[in-house]
Amino acid sequence: MMPGSRPLGLPTGQPRSAGVKLLAASTVLAAALVVAVFAVVPGQGPKPARVALPDLVEIQAGTFHHRAAGEFLQDGKPVTAPLVTIAIKRTLAVMRHQVTAADYQRCVEAEACLAVERDEAVPDLPVVKVSWRDAHAYASWLSRATGVPFRLPTDEEWAYAAAGRFRDDALPDTGGDPGQRALALYDRDMSREDRSDQRPRPIGSFGTNENGLLDVAGNVWEWTDTCYARRAIGARGDVTTTNVNCGVRVVEGRHRTYMADFIGDARGGGCSTSAPPSNLGFRLVRDTDPPRKLLAEVRRFFALLI
């Protein structure tokens, strides 16, 4: 623009009209939506996907009863977690099987994942001895490599997908007696001790659940993205979160447990509570949140401009 010139239709010193600001904001919104489409739709961006998408099972939205994860206290004493109603509001796309050793090795070769100890270099074995941090790194790499966002499931999502293979971890009512509760915990954990062959088995060895997922609650437990939390239950049944520790994550399998996020082999220690898992692995879900979050940011920016 030449010195002293000004945009047509805008006299010097006069503010832009609401219509002009609306046009500018609309242009920004349209551009952001185009960026969003290219960011989340595979094959539409400037770079084609370099890694094939994993086999996914789509599970329809719905509600279910679920015993919340974490530690619950009432009047300062540990109590059984309450049953709550969980709503899965969107279709849940879950990997049909756990991430395999071959899948994970591709991430290692791309220098995006740390190598883990491998008992056998068999392509159809699930990867094990992975920490939450390893699983998170793999999800980030797979998202970049495919152009489709992936993440670890929440504890609630895992339970919903596991369906009939999810195990309730409620204890029998001990009337608030701490000694009886300790005995109940001991009996439960002893019954969970896995005396069978703990070596990872080929994909499909533990069958298919009613949602079409393979090996749910087999001898490979799976990391979730849910942080360990401590909550207090009030006299009226109201629940207050008193502490959240994301250095410890919920792990699901034949039973629920809690592990420090840097532990890859539970048999070597690091189990925060309950009987330790035989093996630690994971499967991912396709993330549907990034477009929603992006649109929220665009709307917020749009509101500031008008």
Secondary structure, DSSP 4 states (H G I P E B T S, - for coil): --TT---TT--TTPPPPHHHHHHHHHHHHHHHHHHHHHHHSTT-SSS--SSPPPPEEEE--EEEEEEPPSEEEETTEEEPPPEEEEEE-S-EEEESSPPBHHHHHHHHHTTSS-----S---TTSBP-S--HHHHHHHHHHHHHHHSS-EEPPPHHHHHHHHGGG----PPPP-TT-HHHHHHHHHHHHHHH---S--S---TTTT-B-TTS-BSTTSSSEEEEEEEEEEEEE-TTS-EEEEEEEEEEEEEESSS-EEEETT-S-GGGS-EEESSPPS-EE---EE--HHHHHHHHHHHHHHHHH-
